[in-house]
Every structure is written in C-alpha cells, then in structure tokens.
Amino acid sequence: MAKVEVRPNESLDQALRRFKRKVEQEGLMKVLRAIRHYEKPSEVRRRKRLKKQRSKK
C-alpha cells in the first residue's frame, strides 16, 4: 500500500501529488481496475494479444 507522510511546511496539495505519483508507480490502480470486474478468459487473451501487437509496432 502506498504511504506518504506530510513533510513539515508542505502543503496538502503537494503531499497528495506525491501520493498519486507513488500509487501510479506501484501500479495499484491498474490492479484495482483489473479485479473490479470479471473478465472472461477470451477477453484476457484478446487484450494481451492486442497489447503485444501494439508493442511490436
């Protein structure tokens, strides 16, 4: 779990920005989106195949 402590003389906006960056780097949102809804095995294969095709280009 991402954890950010607010530094002395740091605004809440800056701490929130650091927290969001840390969550993005750890890939937590990607995992949460993946487990939010059931994905059929055929959809998983299709998504992986399309991702592979995009990375080849």
C-alpha positions in Angstrom: 0.0 0.0 0.0 1.3 3.4 -0.9 2.0 5.6 2.1 3.1 9.3 2.1 3.8 11.3 5.2 3.2 15.1 5.0 6.6 16.9 5.5 6.9 19.9 7.7 5.8 23.1 5.8 4.4 21.0 2.9 1.0 21.8 1.6 -1.6 19.1 1.4 -1.7 19.6 -2.4 1.9 18.7 -2.7 1.6 15.6 -0.5 -1.4 14.5 -2.5 0.5 14.9 -5.7 3.4 12.8 -4.3 0.8 10.1 -3.2 -0.8 10.0 -6.6 2.6 9.6 -8.3 3.6 6.8 -5.9 0.3 5.0 -6.5 0.8 5.2 -10.2 4.4 3.9 -10.0 3.4 1.0 -7.9 0.6 0.1 -10.4 -2.1 -0.1 -7.8 -4.8 1.5 -10.0 -4.1 -1.0 -12.8 -4.6 -3.9 -10.4 -7.7 -2.4 -8.9 -9.3 -1.9 -12.3 -8.4 -5.4 -13.3 -10.1 -7.0 -10.3 -13.1 -4.7 -10.2 -15.0 -6.6 -12.9 -14.8 -10.2 -14.0 -13.1 -10.6 -17.4 -13.8 -13.6 -19.5 -10.7 -15.7 -20.5 -11.3 -14.9 -24.1 -11.3 -11.1 -23.3 -8.0 -11.6 -21.4 -6.4 -13.3 -24.4 -7.7 -10.7 -26.7 -6.4 -7.8 -24.5 -3.0 -9.5 -24.2 -2.8 -10.1 -28.0 -3.7 -6.5 -28.8 -1.1 -5.3 -26.3 1.5 -7.5 -27.8 0.7 -6.2 -31.3 0.9 -2.6 -30.2 4.3 -3.1 -28.6 5.7 -4.7 -31.8 4.9 -1.6 -33.8 
